[in-house]
Amino acid sequence: MSDKKQITYKDSGVDIKAGEEMVESIKGVVKDTHGPEVLSNIGGFGGFFKPDLGSYKKPVFVSSVDGVGTKLIVAFKAGKYDTVGQDLVNHCVNDIAVCGAKPLFFLDYFSTGKLEQHVGVDVVKGFAKACKENGVALIGGETAEMPDIYDAGEFDLAGTIVGIVDEEKVINGSDIKKGDVLLGFKSTGLHTNGYSLARKVLFSKYKVENYVEELGSTVGDELLKVHKSYLPLITELKEMNGVNGFSHITGGGIVGNTKRILPEGLKLDINWDSWERPPVYNLIQEIGNVPEEDMQATFNLGIGLIVVVSEDQVGAVTKRAEDLGEEVFKIGTVR
């Protein structure tokens, strides 16, 4: 028998047993997101979802895939992992909800250098929490341990959402016209965009645990605020007369995202003073001496969703939104 040392998969940095134990520990929270559409008793290599298409004339499936970006680095610094999963689900849900779609199911990808079960479980609990809040099934996921890709304590996330909409009810901005009004709705912070700039500036002066008077919180708590889901608001407003388009404000800012849904020949006229920017943006701009052009192109600046509304329906849409507890800002027009 050879005396040559045996090298196992675990020796190389991958612990299959740890992965299996994590999967076992999250089964309950994942199953809690399942409705009768999830055929979870089939097994196999894929997730099975049987949608009820009876109410759709021409059903169209809508999908989106995204990540959380360098907001994860803030989570690493803070040692807080239960919010980034919520961020990812809500971001993806918003991206298809603005198209008029009802989200159906979500799949996640979690990759790390060395699997720490408590971290993985917290992340998945975040996925499950947001999925349940949005009425979405967490139907599948992948956990990958890749020790030569990530440093200790690091991980990355990606997620895919699939939804459905009747073809005649797709919202793509084609009804937007000159004179339409832009109604803005508050974000809950930076959401999941602009973190490379925010981190470079804020961490040049503060640590993640520092309490900052202007913010009324620590830097970490401010930067880890959960990306808001606008699904309940969009679901209510999309059936109203005069609602001609929705814009989810992500990377590229207010103009960069909203111009994507404008018909050719139309432009945006934004009144940048029509709402009060949250203090975090003023702090970033002041500490980093960031040009206003960069601020507008990088951050949502406190507006996470824009609804484009016919001028004669602004009052009705505003009232409906306020009845749902939303503050509404008239932030510009289409010209």
LUMVO-694410 format. One record per residue (C-alpha): chain; z negated, x negated, y; residue number from 1. Coordinates in pm, 1 decimal, padded with zeros to 6 digits. Each point is the difference from the previous one (the first is absolute). Layout:
BEGIN
<r "A",<Z,X,Y>,NUM>
...
END
This chain:
BEGIN
<r "A",<00000.0,00000.0,00000.0>,1>
<r "A",<00091.7,-00135.7,00342.3>,2>
<r "A",<-00275.2,-00112.2,00240.4>,3>
<r "A",<00221.6,00091.4,00291.7>,4>
<r "A",<-00183.1,00221.7,00249.9>,5>
<r "A",<00100.6,00363.4,-00007.7>,6>
<r "A",<00097.3,00160.8,00329.0>,7>
<r "A",<-00039.9,00376.4,00023.4>,8>
<r "A",<00139.2,00250.1,00247.7>,9>
<r "A",<-00351.1,00024.8,00145.6>,10>
<r "A",<-00003.8,-00378.1,00049.4>,11>
<r "A",<00312.2,00035.7,00212.8>,12>
<r "A",<-00182.4,00244.3,00227.5>,13>
<r "A",<00095.5,00338.5,-00143.4>,14>
<r "A",<-00272.4,00208.8,-00161.6>,15>
<r "A",<00158.2,00287.5,-00194.6>,16>
<r "A",<-00338.7,00138.8,-00100.0>,17>
<r "A",<-00112.2,00021.8,00364.2>,18>
<r "A",<00315.0,00193.9,00082.1>,19>
<r "A",<-00057.8,00240.1,-00287.1>,20>
<r "A",<-00361.2,00051.8,00107.1>,21>
<r "A",<00109.5,00078.0,00354.7>,22>
<r "A",<00256.4,00253.3,-00120.8>,23>
<r "A",<-00267.6,00167.1,-00210.0>,24>
<r "A",<-00242.1,00013.4,00293.9>,25>
<r "A",<00245.7,00174.7,00235.0>,26>
<r "A",<00131.5,00261.3,-00242.0>,27>
<r "A",<-00233.8,00267.9,00131.0>,28>
<r "A",<00086.1,-00033.9,00370.5>,29>
<r "A",<00371.9,-00015.4,-00079.6>,30>
<r "A",<-00009.2,00306.8,-00225.1>,31>
<r "A",<-00181.8,00186.6,00275.9>,32>
<r "A",<00324.7,-00008.0,00204.0>,33>
<r "A",<00202.3,00167.8,-00276.9>,34>
<r "A",<00107.4,00362.0,00000.0>,35>
<r "A",<00181.5,00192.8,-00275.1>,36>
<r "A",<00330.1,-00165.6,00102.7>,37>
<r "A",<-00118.6,-00334.4,-00141.7>,38>
<r "A",<00075.4,-00021.0,-00370.5>,39>
<r "A",<-00267.7,-00256.8,-00065.8>,40>
<r "A",<-00026.4,00069.4,-00373.2>,41>
<r "A",<00344.9,-00142.5,-00079.7>,42>
<r "A",<-00084.3,-00367.6,00038.5>,43>
<r "A",<00262.7,-00272.4,-00012.2>,44>
<r "A",<00119.3,-00237.3,00267.2>,45>
<r "A",<00058.9,00241.4,00288.1>,46>
<r "A",<-00174.4,00272.8,00194.2>,47>
<r "A",<00124.3,00352.5,-00067.9>,48>
<r "A",<00010.4,00263.5,00273.5>,49>
<r "A",<00142.5,00348.8,-00046.5>,50>
<r "A",<00055.2,00161.0,00343.5>,51>
<r "A",<00030.9,00373.1,00050.7>,52>
<r "A",<00345.8,00036.7,00153.1>,53>
<r "A",<-00000.2,00381.0,00001.1>,54>
<r "A",<-00042.7,00033.3,00375.8>,55>
<r "A",<00275.9,-00250.0,00085.1>,56>
<r "A",<00367.0,00093.2,00038.9>,57>
<r "A",<00132.3,-00356.1,00013.8>,58>
<r "A",<-00292.0,-00236.4,-00064.3>,59>
<r "A",<00032.3,-00354.5,00129.5>,60>
<r "A",<-00239.2,-00277.7,-00100.7>,61>
<r "A",<-00115.7,-00228.3,00281.8>,62>
<r "A",<-00161.5,-00338.4,-00061.3>,63>
<r "A",<-00145.4,-00287.9,00196.1>,64>
<r "A",<-00155.9,-00336.0,-00084.5>,65>
<r "A",<-00228.5,-00210.1,00218.6>,66>
<r "A",<-00287.3,-00245.8,00020.2>,67>
<r "A",<-00304.6,-00052.4,00220.5>,68>
<r "A",<00110.1,-00330.1,00151.5>,69>
<r "A",<-00246.8,-00250.8,00140.6>,70>
<r "A",<-00262.7,00268.3,00054.5>,71>
<r "A",<-00103.1,-00122.5,-00345.6>,72>
<r "A",<-00119.2,-00326.9,00152.9>,73>
<r "A",<-00250.1,00195.4,00208.8>,74>
<r "A",<-00121.7,00167.8,-00319.3>,75>
<r "A",<-00040.4,-00342.8,-00164.3>,76>
<r "A",<-00200.0,-00129.5,00297.3>,77>
<r "A",<-00220.2,00310.8,00013.3>,78>
<r "A",<-00044.7,00027.5,-00376.9>,79>
<r "A",<00089.7,00369.0,00030.0>,80>
<r "A",<00259.9,00129.9,-00243.5>,81>
<r "A",<-00037.9,00378.7,-00018.1>,82>
<r "A",<00217.7,00087.6,00301.0>,83>
<r "A",<00326.4,-00193.5,-00046.8>,84>
<r "A",<00104.0,00222.5,-00291.0>,85>
<r "A",<-00043.3,00303.2,00224.6>,86>
<r "A",<00209.9,-00172.5,00265.9>,87>
<r "A",<00287.3,-00049.3,-00240.7>,88>
<r "A",<00003.9,00354.2,-00136.6>,89>
<r "A",<-00023.2,00161.4,00344.4>,90>
<r "A",<00271.2,-00225.5,00143.1>,91>
<r "A",<00238.1,00087.9,-00282.7>,92>
<r "A",<-00086.0,00372.3,00019.4>,93>
<r "A",<00075.8,00004.7,00372.9>,94>
<r "A",<00333.7,-00172.9,-00051.6>,95>
<r "A",<00134.2,00280.7,-00217.5>,96>
<r "A",<-00190.8,00285.3,00166.1>,97>
<r "A",<00188.7,-00063.2,00326.2>,98>
<r "A",<00319.2,00069.3,-00197.0>,99>
<r "A",<-00134.2,00343.3,-00093.0>,100>
<r "A",<-00100.2,-00100.7,-00353.3>,101>
<r "A",<-00303.7,00106.9,-00198.4>,102>
<r "A",<-00146.3,-00308.8,-00172.9>,103>
<r "A",<-00036.9,00032.9,-00377.1>,104>
<r "A",<-00112.2,-00325.5,-00158.0>,105>
<r "A",<-00087.5,-00360.5,00081.5>,106>
<r "A",<00022.3,-00328.5,-00192.2>,107>
<r "A",<-00183.4,-00317.6,00096.1>,108>
<r "A",<00040.5,-00371.6,-00055.5>,109>
<r "A",<-00305.7,-00226.7,00027.9>,110>
<r "A",<00052.6,-00374.4,-00043.5>,111>
<r "A",<-00265.5,-00268.3,00032.1>,112>
<r "A",<-00076.6,-00361.8,-00082.0>,113>
<r "A",<-00310.9,00073.0,-00207.2>,114>
<r "A",<-00098.2,00355.4,-00081.9>,115>
<r "A",<-00342.7,00087.4,00133.7>,116>
<r "A",<-00073.7,00339.5,-00146.2>,117>
<r "A",<-00211.3,00133.2,00286.2>,118>
<r "A",<00279.7,-00081.6,00245.0>,119>
<r "A",<00268.5,00162.5,-00213.3>,120>
<r "A",<-00212.3,00307.1,-00061.3>,121>
<r "A",<-00072.4,00041.4,00372.9>,122>
<r "A",<00370.7,-00026.1,00082.1>,123>
<r "A",<00097.7,00257.1,-00263.4>,124>
<r "A",<-00278.6,00231.8,00113.6>,125>
<r "A",<00162.1,-00014.8,00342.9>,126>
<r "A",<00336.3,00093.8,-00151.2>,127>
<r "A",<-00159.5,00289.9,-00186.1>,128>
<r "A",<-00196.7,00127.4,00299.8>,129>
<r "A",<00308.4,00019.8,00220.1>,130>
<r "A",<00214.6,00143.1,-00279.3>,131>
<r "A",<-00249.3,00279.4,-00053.1>,132>
<r "A",<-00023.2,00070.6,00373.6>,133>
<r "A",<00380.3,00024.2,00021.0>,134>
<r "A",<00041.4,00206.4,-00317.0>,135>
<r "A",<00185.3,-00286.5,-00167.9>,136>
<r "A",<-00028.2,-00115.3,-00361.7>,137>
<r "A",<-00075.0,-00368.3,-00059.0>,138>
<r "A",<00231.8,-00013.9,-00295.8>,139>
<r "A",<00028.4,-00368.7,-00079.0>,140>
<r "A",<-00076.8,-00353.4,00104.2>,141>
<r "A",<00030.9,-00365.5,-00083.1>,142>
<r "A",<-00267.7,-00267.5,00022.0>,143>
<r "A",<00130.7,-00355.5,-00009.2>,144>
<r "A",<-00204.3,-00321.0,-00015.3>,145>
<r "A",<00199.8,-00293.9,00139.0>,146>
<r "A",<-00224.8,-00302.5,00059.0>,147>
<r "A",<00272.7,-00230.6,00128.3>,148>
<r "A",<00125.1,00248.6,00260.3>,149>
<r "A",<-00321.1,00105.3,00176.8>,150>
<r "A",<-00304.9,-00198.1,00108.4>,151>
<r "A",<-00347.0,00103.6,-00114.2>,152>
<r "A",<-00104.3,00334.1,00146.6>,153>
<r "A",<00351.8,00098.5,00103.8>,154>
<r "A",<00211.7,00289.3,-00118.2>,155>
<r "A",<00300.6,00206.0,00107.9>,156>
<r "A",<00080.3,00368.7,-00021.0>,157>
<r "A",<00315.4,00208.4,-00013.6>,158>
<r "A",<00047.0,00369.1,-00057.9>,159>
<r "A",<00275.4,00252.5,-00062.5>,160>
<r "A",<-00014.9,00368.9,00089.9>,161>
<r "A",<00234.2,00269.4,-00131.5>,162>
<r "A",<00027.8,00343.1,00158.1>,163>
<r "A",<00228.4,00300.9,00011.2>,164>
<r "A",<00172.8,00212.1,00264.0>,165>
<r "A",<00262.2,00273.8,-00004.0>,166>
<r "A",<00329.1,-00146.0,00122.6>,167>
<r "A",<00029.8,00259.1,00276.8>,168>
<r "A",<-00350.8,-00089.9,00123.5>,169>
<r "A",<00051.3,-00376.1,00031.2>,170>
<r "A",<-00116.2,-00115.9,00344.5>,171>
<r "A",<00218.7,-00284.1,00125.8>,172>
<r "A",<00007.6,00051.0,00377.3>,173>
<r "A",<00348.6,00152.3,00005.5>,174>
<r "A",<-00130.2,00297.4,00202.8>,175>
<r "A",<-00143.4,-00221.1,00276.1>,176>
<r "A",<00164.9,00058.8,00338.1>,177>
<r "A",<-00018.9,-00104.6,00361.6>,178>
<r "A",<-00312.4,00136.2,00169.1>,179>
<r "A",<-00214.1,00009.1,-00315.6>,180>
<r "A",<-00361.3,-00101.9,00052.2>,181>
<r "A",<-00189.4,-00273.4,-00185.1>,182>
<r "A",<-00349.2,00106.2,-00106.0>,183>
<r "A",<-00223.7,-00287.5,-00108.8>,184>
<r "A",<-00295.2,00011.5,-00239.6>,185>
<r "A",<-00278.6,-00253.7,-00020.6>,186>
<r "A",<-00014.0,-00281.4,-00249.9>,187>
<r "A",<-00325.8,-00119.0,-00151.8>,188>
<r "A",<00058.3,-00356.3,00112.3>,189>
<r "A",<00267.3,-00254.2,-00087.9>,190>
<r "A",<00076.5,00186.4,-00324.6>,191>
<r "A",<00189.0,-00261.0,-00206.5>,192>
<r "A",<00219.0,-00177.1,00255.6>,193>
<r "A",<-00032.6,-00285.6,00247.2>,194>
<r "A",<-00275.5,-00181.3,-00186.2>,195>
<r "A",<00157.3,-00344.7,00016.2>,196>
<r "A",<-00017.2,00012.5,00380.1>,197>
<r "A",<-00336.1,00180.1,00010.6>,198>
<r "A",<-00159.5,-00255.0,-00234.3>,199>
<r "A",<00143.3,-00299.5,00181.4>,200>
<r "A",<-00144.3,00124.4,00327.7>,201>
<r "A",<-00332.9,00154.8,-00098.6>,202>
<r "A",<-00103.4,-00261.1,-00255.2>,203>
<r "A",<00064.6,-00273.3,00256.2>,204>
<r "A",<-00314.0,00129.4,00176.3>,205>
<r "A",<-00196.2,00211.6,-00249.1>,206>
<r "A",<-00106.7,00000.2,-00361.7>,207>
<r "A",<00049.7,00306.9,-00213.6>,208>
<r "A",<-00371.2,00085.8,00014.7>,209>
<r "A",<-00034.1,-00035.9,00379.9>,210>
<r "A",<-00100.8,00315.9,00186.5>,211>
<r "A",<00216.3,00050.9,00308.0>,212>
<r "A",<-00132.8,00222.0,00277.9>,213>
<r "A",<00344.3,00119.9,00107.9>,214>
<r "A",<00075.0,00118.0,-00353.0>,215>
<r "A",<-00339.0,00150.2,-00072.8>,216>
<r "A",<00020.8,-00158.9,-00345.6>,217>
<r "A",<00055.7,-00326.6,-00179.8>,218>
<r "A",<00348.0,-00149.4,00004.5>,219>
<r "A",<00027.8,00061.1,-00374.1>,220>
<r "A",<-00094.8,00368.0,00022.0>,221>
<r "A",<00252.3,00055.2,00279.4>,222>
<r "A",<00283.4,-00171.4,-00184.3>,223>
<r "A",<-00076.8,00170.9,-00332.9>,224>
<r "A",<00011.6,00355.6,00133.4>,225>
<r "A",<00196.6,00207.2,-00252.6>,226>
<r "A",<00363.2,00081.3,00073.7>,227>
<r "A",<00003.4,00373.4,00071.4>,228>
<r "A",<00190.0,00250.7,-00213.2>,229>
<r "A",<00193.0,00246.9,00215.2>,230>
<r "A",<00101.3,00211.6,-00298.4>,231>
<r "A",<-00216.1,00305.9,00088.9>,232>
<r "A",<00133.5,-00000.7,00357.6>,233>
<r "A",<00362.9,-00051.2,-00101.0>,234>
<r "A",<-00026.3,00270.5,-00266.8>,235>
<r "A",<-00110.0,00250.6,00264.9>,236>
<r "A",<00242.1,-00101.5,00274.2>,237>
<r "A",<00320.6,-00050.6,-00199.6>,238>
<r "A",<00041.3,00374.5,-00055.5>,239>
<r "A",<-00019.4,00079.8,00372.8>,240>
<r "A",<00299.7,00082.2,00217.6>,241>
<r "A",<00102.2,-00281.7,00230.5>,242>
<r "A",<-00147.8,-00284.7,-00204.1>,243>
<r "A",<00303.6,-00225.5,-00022.2>,244>
<r "A",<-00132.3,-00330.2,-00132.2>,245>
<r "A",<-00296.7,-00214.4,-00098.7>,246>
<r "A",<-00053.2,-00372.1,00049.3>,247>
<r "A",<-00263.5,-00201.0,-00187.7>,248>
<r "A",<-00092.6,-00289.3,00229.8>,249>
<r "A",<-00010.2,-00314.6,-00212.6>,250>
<r "A",<00148.4,-00348.1,00048.0>,251>
<r "A",<00226.8,00003.2,00303.9>,252>
<r "A",<-00224.9,00221.2,00209.3>,253>
<r "A",<00066.4,00332.7,00168.4>,254>
<r "A",<00355.6,-00066.6,00114.8>,255>
<r "A",<00107.5,-00199.7,-00304.8>,256>
<r "A",<-00094.8,00277.9,-00240.2>,257>
<r "A",<00087.4,00308.5,00201.6>,258>
<r "A",<00350.1,-00113.4,00093.9>,259>
<r "A",<00080.3,-00005.3,-00373.9>,260>
<r "A",<00010.8,00381.4,-00003.9>,261>
<r "A",<00194.6,00052.0,00324.7>,262>
<r "A",<00358.9,00127.1,-00021.6>,263>
<r "A",<00258.5,-00232.7,00153.1>,264>
<r "A",<00011.7,00000.1,00378.7>,265>
<r "A",<-00366.3,00091.9,00052.7>,266>
<r "A",<-00277.9,-00227.1,00124.1>,267>
<r "A",<-00376.9,00012.4,00047.2>,268>
<r "A",<-00184.6,00020.7,00328.2>,269>
<r "A",<-00362.1,-00099.1,-00074.0>,270>
<r "A",<-00282.7,00040.1,00250.3>,271>
<r "A",<-00223.0,-00286.1,-00113.0>,272>
<r "A",<-00285.3,00116.8,00223.4>,273>
<r "A",<-00020.8,00350.9,-00146.8>,274>
<r "A",<-00279.0,-00086.1,-00244.2>,275>
<r "A",<-00291.9,-00241.4,00002.3>,276>
<r "A",<00045.7,-00297.8,-00227.5>,277>
<r "A",<-00291.6,-00072.0,-00234.4>,278>
<r "A",<-00207.9,-00302.0,00113.6>,279>
<r "A",<00120.2,-00224.6,-00284.5>,280>
<r "A",<00347.0,-00021.3,00154.9>,281>
<r "A",<-00132.6,-00092.6,00343.0>,282>
<r "A",<-00215.8,-00267.4,-00165.6>,283>
<r "A",<00296.0,-00146.3,-00191.0>,284>
<r "A",<00219.9,-00002.8,00308.9>,285>
<r "A",<-00268.0,-00157.5,00218.0>,286>
<r "A",<-00119.4,-00271.6,-00239.9>,287>
<r "A",<00349.5,-00095.2,-00114.9>,288>
<r "A",<00176.4,00055.0,00333.1>,289>
<r "A",<00249.0,00199.3,-00207.4>,290>
<r "A",<00306.6,00122.0,00194.3>,291>
<r "A",<00023.6,00378.2,00036.5>,292>
<r "A",<00339.3,-00007.1,-00171.7>,293>
<r "A",<-00160.6,-00153.9,-00308.2>,294>
<r "A",<-00285.0,00251.6,00004.0>,295>
<r "A",<00245.4,00290.8,00002.5>,296>
<r "A",<00219.6,-00146.3,-00273.6>,297>
<r "A",<-00286.0,-00104.8,-00229.8>,298>
<r "A",<-00271.3,00268.0,00010.8>,299>
<r "A",<-00026.1,00378.2,-00006.4>,300>
<r "A",<-00224.8,-00031.3,00310.8>,301>
<r "A",<-00206.2,00299.6,-00107.8>,302>
<r "A",<00284.7,00238.9,-00091.4>,303>
<r "A",<00059.9,00023.8,-00375.5>,304>
<r "A",<00234.1,00300.5,-00013.8>,305>
<r "A",<00255.8,00147.6,00237.6>,306>
<r "A",<00137.9,00351.0,-00028.9>,307>
<r "A",<00326.3,00074.7,00182.3>,308>
<r "A",<-00010.7,00359.1,00125.3>,309>
<r "A",<00236.8,00228.7,00191.3>,310>
<r "A",<-00126.6,00039.3,00355.9>,311>
<r "A",<-00054.5,00375.5,-00030.9>,312>
<r "A",<-00218.7,-00042.3,-00311.5>,313>
<r "A",<-00235.1,-00268.8,00129.4>,314>
<r "A",<-00276.2,00249.6,00079.7>,315>
<r "A",<00008.1,00163.3,-00344.1>,316>
<r "A",<00008.6,-00332.2,-00187.3>,317>
<r "A",<-00278.3,-00142.2,00215.2>,318>
<r "A",<-00220.7,00301.6,-00066.9>,319>
<r "A",<00057.0,-00015.9,-00376.0>,320>
<r "A",<-00085.5,-00370.6,-00004.0>,321>
<r "A",<-00311.5,00050.1,00210.8>,322>
<r "A",<-00110.3,00280.4,-00232.9>,323>
<r "A",<00012.1,-00263.5,-00276.1>,324>
<r "A",<-00232.8,-00221.6,00203.1>,325>
<r "A",<00266.8,-00238.9,00127.9>,326>
<r "A",<00018.9,-00131.5,00354.7>,327>
<r "A",<00356.5,00019.9,00133.4>,328>
<r "A",<00163.8,-00228.6,00256.3>,329>
<r "A",<00332.2,00068.6,00170.0>,330>
<r "A",<00127.8,-00356.8,-00001.3>,331>
<r "A",<00365.3,00030.0,00093.6>,332>
<r "A",<00335.1,00171.2,-00030.9>,333>
<r "A",<00341.9,-00044.6,-00156.6>,334>
<r "A",<00281.0,-00075.3,00243.8>,335>
END
